[in-house]
Amino acid sequence: MYIKLDRDYEVKTTLGTIREIERLFDKSFFEVISDVGSMKVEEQIKLLYAGIRKANPSITEQAFSDLCDDHVGLGDFLEYLEKYIYALQYPGLSETEVQEKVEKKLQRVQTHKVKTKAG
């Protein structure tokens, strides 16, 4: 995955990044992503920085934060964050493939709920 700031930056979306996120936030990955909507922007930048650092070890968290401040608006940043979270769960898949997987999972959950209520 790549994000555009002053230039394109690779963002790693592997299991190693998930482990780094868990270490940074001292929570499970799924706890972290379930809290994303209530995080301050600074914490969201820290979340995305975990993937940036894996691909670009020379960039400090402060430098990345400054790049975000200077080169991206909130809408674009939130879009990057959403794509990042999906890519962490399904690395290597296109955005369309990820959406299809998510939709199938939601359908399975809904089907299970209907069966549970009926049973």
Steps between C-alpha positions, in 0.01 A plus 500: 500500500617855427392839630571837340655772717792704364567184293366145497579298813469126531298377799563140611186302568639170625462305821815670627319834476205362696739383772658847506157662537419271792829595663451875445145504637535217754173350370401229256479608137122460496465711815706772333301505177168492685613820678615682183184713473548639850876557468646847473673576170838477674427138600378420148826638361687275744299202373587573137861575598545136608470396135705794374787418737509137389553610138699820568707448819679833467178705542431601858149518639534879531618534140207288379258705709642821351465358148136417570440848641652663192380279216166333572151609600279317748285335233797356313666397825191311616479331160865389532429372850198299384695344212787425739275318745350291220843430353631384839226238508528405131851586375553470129132523403359783295249739652221325305609156624511626859149646465372168365653313795353747750156479338509118508593505868218742576256274313619198701455694824149609399408145395630368831299759694181410311557127564573568867178701542296238316653210693 
